[in-house]
């Protein structure tokens, strides 16, 4: 089992009327194993009655407890304990704890002993009477919710490296989570029953910062229940009561139904929220993702999501960055949709591709509040839309002996064409003899 194992607090300075005392505090995370599933316990002040491991330390306190069955006769427990050291024993204690080999057996009484199976230093804090500054040790990191709950240290070199803890909570650094390859990008908007003010146009204003923080924490509190948030930010606010626009990146085994449930919970978690709209990328996908087709050949794209969805739209963003909806109809375009085994599949077919069908295809499955998007690129290998021959005709006599030149021109579209001239069953392949801003010129030189 992997997890944070030991807190280390650096020197803490306490001022009294008579003397200056330096205290060092160590907060230990202990993962222990025992053959007994329930220990004798003592109810402590300020805590509920529960099984507890009594450590002989002056400021011992049980922070977290959980029990996991790992077999018929073995149980695992997690406990925290505070050790307060007077004087300058911090470095010595830190070195000693770092050198302890685990598993380490602790006798509890004449009949019971426990085995410490994990212990490591995860967090270091500088504790003073004005607040705590805490940073993670190598190999550990802050939970993203902690990052947005506390402000960074004044001399912090990067986001969420060192944090200022002004309350009595004791956040700890964690082992890095196993980030799944499944990544979902989300862009959303929350409509709030509030009056829009000009302060919400100024990212430095107190009003802007307070609402931004409230929304970010609500997002993290909701989505950490089902996935691993990787990044989150509020993009800004706009009128319409107040509309908060945000983006979020999450990873994990997510489903469209889980996102729908989280989006509903978000409305309940944000004070004054009326509704929430959300666009996701990563749950739906198109195959093939990249496609190259010849001129007049068919295009076939299959869009799928592992949920039952009743509505789908297709769009095409052309190379000139114009986006249009694609409609089924006529002899050239067909859009179908079917649901099978909990999956929804939509197939777009373009029977004959030309330059109008080149670009980025967008598939969108949607309901009232959620849109799940997927994209695919299609490159159409073009043929010239127009070929101009110059001259169109040329009259020659038997006495003409000078060479003559024939030209054919096509609009320049970026394609690398193969061109040939044929005369008397003899074919000659040529390359462009000249490029202009609007055309390519292919020449053939003949002899009369």
Secondary structure, DSSP 8 states (H G I E B T S, - for coil): -----EEEEEEEEEE-SS-EEEEEEEEEEEEEEES-SS------TTS-S--------TT-------EEE-SSS-EEEEEEEEEEEESS-HHHHHHHHHH--SSEEEE-SSS-EEEEEE----EEEEEETTEEEEEE-TTEE--HHHHHHS-B-TT-SSTTSEEEE-SS-----EE-----S-EEEEEEEEEESS---GGGG-TTSHHHHHHHHHHHHHHHHHHTTTSEEEEEEEEEEEETTEEEEEEEEEESS--HHHHHHHHHHHHHHSTTEEEEEEEEESSSEEESSEEEEETT--EEEEEEESS--SEEEEEEEETTS-EEEE--BTTTEEEEEEEETTEEEEEEEESS--GGG-EEEEEEEE-SSEEEEEEEEEEEE---S-EEEESS-----TT--SEEEEEEEEE--S----EEEEETTEEEEE--SEE-SSEEEEEEEEE-
